Amino acid sequence: MEIRVFDNLTSLNESFTAYLKEILADRERITVALSGGSTPKSLFDYWAKNHKNDIDWNRVFFFWGDERCVPPTDEQSNYNMTRGHLLNHVVIPERNVFRIKGENEPAAEAERYSTLLQMEVDKTDGIPSFDLIILGMGDDGHTASIFPQEIELWKSESFCVVATHPETGQKRVSLSGKVINHAQHVVFLVTGTTKAEKVKKIIGSRKEVKSIYPAAKVKPISGNLVWFLDEEAAKLLKA
C-alpha cells in the first residue's frame, strides 16, 4: 500500500493523472472503473480543462464501480455526473463507455452488467480484472456502494451486487469485493476532514477493522493499492 498526501486538489489531480498515464503507457487499451462523488468530479473537471489532447481517450474504456438506481439524466446518477463534467468535453468514442443502467430493475441490471464485464474486461482467474479501479470512501467507511450494514455483500460470488443505502433505502448496483480486489491497480481518492477518522482506522488498523468497514477490505491481489489524500483527510495519520 502506498499513501500520497497533497496540500490541494490540483496537486492531487496532477499526481493521479501522471499515475493514469503510466498505466496507459504499458497497454494498448485500459479499462477503468469510475467512482462518483465530489473528488472524482474535481478530477473530471481537471481532465476536461487540461488533458483533452495529451491523453489518448480512444484507448480508455470507462465502466463504473457503482451506480444509483435512477435514470441516466437524474442529478444523482454517477454516469450523469461523469457525462456533464468529462465525457461531454473530451473526444471519446461512445463505444468506450459502458454505463450501469440505473433505470433498469436492480437485480436484472446487476446480472446484465456482470455479463458485460465478462465480455469486455480481461480476466484473472476467471474474474474480470480492471486495469484501474477508482474508489471513494464514505464517512461511514463504505466504498463503491457496499455499506457497513451490508458488508457481507463484499464476499458475494457475483461480480455485481444490489446494495441498499442505509438512510434513504435507495437501491444501487455495485461491483463486488472480488472484482475490486482482482483489479491490476486500485486507487482511493479521499479528501476532506470528515474522512480523517476513518482514514486513520482503515490505514492504521486495517486488520482490526476490516470486519466493520468495507473500505478496509480493499486489498488487491496485485498489491497495487494507492491512497491519494489531501492534508485534511490525512491529518490524523501522524497523530
Disulfide bonds with the S-S distance in Angstrom:
none
